[in-house]
Amino acid sequence: MPNGPREEKRSADAIGRAVHTAKIATGEIEDDCDDVKVLPPSLVAWAARSC
């Protein structure tokens, strides 16, 4: 398994996500954004006030 910059082990889950992202970026697979959840406007306004 590859090591990180400070010789720590990288989890297989993080490596899998990176490979998936690279495949989307190169066009090997189609990005499916249908499952992305949209926040309600009231929650967006609340988050903006808390900053």
Backbone bond lengths (Angstrom), bond angles and torsions (degrees), N, CA, C in turn:
res aa  C-N    CA-C-N  psi(-1)  N-CA   C-N-CA  omega(-1)  CA-C   N-CA-C  phi
1 M - - - 1.447 - - 1.528 108.51 -
2 P 1.334 118.32 137.75 1.468 120.82 -178.85 1.531 112.27 -64.34
3 N 1.302 114.64 151.14 1.453 120.35 177.00 1.522 109.99 -101.00
4 G 1.323 115.61 152.11 1.455 121.49 177.13 1.512 111.13 -81.08
5 P 1.326 117.49 -175.58 1.464 121.12 -177.50 1.529 113.27 -62.71
6 R 1.319 118.05 -25.73 1.468 121.18 178.35 1.525 111.33 -107.89
7 E 1.348 115.50 27.86 1.465 123.39 177.70 1.528 113.84 64.03
8 E 1.336 118.91 17.87 1.456 120.54 175.20 1.527 108.77 -83.07
9 K 1.294 116.34 153.76 1.462 120.62 179.70 1.520 109.64 -76.40
10 R 1.328 116.21 142.79 1.457 121.42 176.23 1.521 108.57 -99.25
11 S 1.301 116.69 138.77 1.458 119.40 -178.47 1.522 110.74 -74.60
12 A 1.313 115.70 151.69 1.462 120.87 -179.82 1.523 110.66 -65.00
13 D 1.319 117.54 -29.38 1.459 121.33 179.61 1.527 110.59 -64.14
14 A 1.314 117.50 -42.74 1.467 121.10 179.34 1.527 110.85 -66.50
15 I 1.310 116.89 -38.00 1.462 120.73 178.49 1.523 109.99 -66.54
16 G 1.332 116.92 -41.06 1.462 121.18 178.17 1.516 112.00 -61.92
17 R 1.324 116.66 -40.54 1.466 120.30 177.64 1.520 111.29 -64.57
18 A 1.320 116.85 -40.15 1.462 120.72 179.97 1.527 110.60 -64.85
19 V 1.321 117.32 -41.30 1.467 120.95 178.49 1.520 110.27 -65.04
20 H 1.329 117.00 -42.33 1.462 121.37 179.37 1.531 110.47 -62.76
21 T 1.333 116.97 -43.29 1.460 121.52 178.76 1.524 111.04 -63.12
22 A 1.319 116.48 -40.92 1.466 119.90 179.20 1.525 111.19 -64.86
23 K 1.325 117.12 -38.55 1.470 120.54 178.78 1.523 110.96 -66.04
24 I 1.322 117.82 -37.78 1.467 121.05 176.64 1.523 109.46 -65.81
25 A 1.339 116.65 -43.55 1.468 120.96 -177.68 1.524 111.87 -64.38
26 T 1.322 117.80 -35.81 1.456 120.56 -178.82 1.518 112.60 -87.11
27 G 1.321 117.57 -7.19 1.455 120.94 177.64 1.517 114.41 86.64
28 E 1.328 118.01 9.97 1.457 120.57 178.78 1.525 111.48 -66.42
29 I 1.336 116.45 -35.64 1.463 120.60 176.95 1.521 109.01 -129.45
30 E 1.313 115.93 157.71 1.459 122.40 -178.79 1.528 109.52 -86.24
31 D 1.302 117.04 138.27 1.458 121.83 177.14 1.512 109.10 -79.25
32 D 1.320 117.08 124.44 1.464 120.60 178.86 1.526 109.09 -105.19
33 C 1.315 116.00 103.67 1.461 121.39 -177.59 1.523 111.87 -100.57
34 D 1.299 118.28 15.48 1.456 119.97 -178.05 1.522 112.54 -67.96
35 D 1.327 117.17 -26.49 1.453 119.76 -177.08 1.533 113.39 -90.85
36 V 1.322 118.00 6.34 1.458 121.44 178.99 1.525 108.60 -73.75
37 K 1.321 115.41 130.26 1.458 120.11 -178.37 1.520 109.84 -92.91
38 V 1.315 116.22 137.75 1.453 122.36 179.12 1.523 107.85 -98.38
39 L 1.326 116.07 132.32 1.454 119.98 179.71 1.525 110.81 -75.65
40 P 1.320 117.40 142.66 1.459 119.66 175.64 1.529 110.45 -66.83
41 P 1.333 117.36 147.87 1.471 120.69 -177.48 1.525 113.29 -56.21
42 S 1.330 117.94 -33.92 1.460 119.99 -179.93 1.527 111.24 -64.74
43 L 1.320 116.89 -36.94 1.453 120.24 178.97 1.527 111.08 -72.03
44 V 1.311 117.22 -36.33 1.463 121.11 177.22 1.526 109.72 -64.09
45 A 1.331 117.16 -42.39 1.459 121.16 178.74 1.534 110.44 -64.64
46 W 1.328 116.85 -39.90 1.466 120.53 179.34 1.525 110.39 -64.56
47 A 1.330 117.33 -41.68 1.467 121.15 179.80 1.526 111.15 -65.56
48 A 1.335 116.74 -36.74 1.462 120.62 179.92 1.530 110.97 -66.89
49 R 1.332 116.74 -36.08 1.464 120.45 179.84 1.518 111.78 -71.40
50 S 1.329 117.61 -30.32 1.454 119.56 -175.09 1.530 112.73 -77.11
51 C 1.301 118.97 -10.15 1.478 121.12 -179.02 1.485 112.45 -80.66
